[in-house]
Structures are given as C-alpha cells and as structure tokens.
Amino acid sequence: MSIIENRKAFHDFFIEERHEAGIILEGWEVKAIRAGRSNIKEAYVIVRDEELFLFGMHISPLPSASTHVHADPVRTRKLLMHKKEISRLIGKVERAGYTLVPLNLHFLKGRIKLEIGLAKGKKQHDKREDEKKKDWDREKQRLMREKA
C-alpha cells in the first residue's frame, strides 16, 4: 500500500532499477507518515562510508507531538539494506550520470519501506519527447472512445 509517490522522479529521470530499503524513523515520524504528512519530492539518496542516507525528506510533525522531543522535519535518515545490495549500488552510482532517487514510500507487513531507484538524468529534449508521447497516447484513447 503506497503512502507517497514521487512522480517528479519519473519526469526528471530514466529509472533503470528499483530497490527496497528500510528506513530508520522516530516514533513521531511514523505517526506523521501514517497521517500523510510527509513529502519526498525534493529528497535524494547519497552514499557515505558504504551506507545509504536519505536527505531532504520532509515530515511535518503532528500538532499533538510530544513537547519533550525536538522534531526536526528534514533530518538525515539512514536507509537499511543488505551489504551486498549497497556495494552493488555503490558500483553503479560511481559510474557517470547515475544517481539514487526515492520513488515511493509504502507499508510492507506493518513497516514503512522506501523504494529507491537507480536513475539516469533526462535531458530537456527527452522530457519534451515523453510529453509528446503522453499527449499522443491520450489523443489515441480519445479517438478510440469516440469510434466505439
């Protein structure tokens, strides 16, 4: 069950591979995510010391959050994956033009997971080409409906 989807990532990047990672969260963050108060549009994943970290994910604290806990909405969060998967991703990211982007935040067996994608950036002409293709597909669907 998807909580948040990063549609902007599909517009800005060619997604070549998808991987699922656990994410280390605090209690107030889990409650806020369940309430739908999070955003991953500006987020990105970096590799530091053979570990993956998520930067820029914004989680707005609930108004009923505890007063003794200082809520930092954009703190850096560590991602959890197997060592083999991380080392394979590091090898691919070090090649020119590849990056790791968060694609979607979802529940899996009661836990919150993050789907990250190995992506290559799109140029402006690629984005325009995709837009033309989507428009043509929409037009084709409209024509088929009118014919039927």
N, C-alpha and C positions, 0 to 999 in steps of 0.2 A: 504494500500500500504506500504510494508515494505521498510525501508531505509537501516537498518543494521541488520544482523542476527548473533547471537553468536553461531556458530556451535561447538566451542570448549566446550561450556557448555554441549551439548548433549554427547560429548565424555567423559567428566570428571564426570558427574553426572547422576543419575536417576532423572528425573523430575516428581514429583508427582502431583503438582498443578500449575496452571498458573493464574496470576492476572495481571490486567492492572492498571497502575498508571500514573498520570500526572507528569510532571517534570518541575521544576522552572528553566527557562533559561533566559539569557540576549539576547538582540537583535542581537548582533554579532554572538552568538552561534546558533541561529535559522537560520541565513543566511548561516553559515558554514555547518550546518547539511543538509540543503536543497541542498548545493553544494556537499554533500557526503564526507565531511572532518572530519568524526568522527569515533571512534573506541571504542567498548565495550568488547573486548576480555579479557582484564585484569581487568575489572570492577567488583565490588561486592557491595552488599547492606547490610547495618548494621542498627540495631535498637538502637536509642539513645533517651532517655526521651520520650518514646512512639511515636517517629517519625521515619520515614524511610529516610535514606540518601544514596546517590549513590557516591561511591568512585572509583577513577581510570578511569573514562570515559574520554577519550582524545578527545578534539575538537580543531583542528588546526584552528587558525584564518585566515581569508582570507587576502590576501595581501592588499586589499583595505579597511581594517578595519580602523575605526576612530583612530586618533592619540591621542586623549584626554582620551580614555578608555584603561586601562591596561588590556590586555587579558591574563587571567590565563587558560591555556588549560586543566589542570587537577584539577580544583577546585571542592570542595564538593558541590553536588547539592541535594536539598531537593526533595523528592517524595511526591506526593499528593494522598491520598486515604481516604476513609471514616474511621472514628474512629473504627467502628465495625470490618472492614476488618483488620485494623492494629492490633487490640488487638487479633484477631483470629490468625493472622500470628505470633505475638509475642509468643503466647502459643505454637505454633507448632515449632518455631525456638528454643525455650528453651529446647526442647527435644533433646536428644543426637543425633548428626550426621546430623542434618538438617541445611540448610543454604539457603539464598536467593540470587539468581543469575539473572542478567539481561539476557534475552533471545533474545529480539528483540526491535528495535526502529522503530516506524511506525507512519504514519499520520492517524488521525481519525477526520473527519469533519474539516480539516484545522489546527488541533492542533497536536503537537508531543507528542506521548504517549510511555511509556516504558512497555514492558511486562516482568514481573519478575516471576520466577519460584521457588517454594518450592522444594528444591533438597536435595538428599542424595548422598554423595560421593561414587564413584565407586572404588573398589579395582583393582589392576593390572590384576588379573585373569578375572575379569568381562570385562575389556576393551579388553583383548585378545579374550574372548568368543564372544563379539559383532563383533570384526573384522572378526573372522571365519564365523560368521553368514552372514555378509555382503558379504564376498567372495563367500560363497556357493550360496547365492541368485543371485549374478552376474553370476556365472557359470551356474546356472539353467536357467536363462534368455538366456544366450548364446546358451545353448543346445536346448532350445525350438525354438529359431530363426533358428538354423541350421536344425532342424527337419521339420519346416514348409516351 
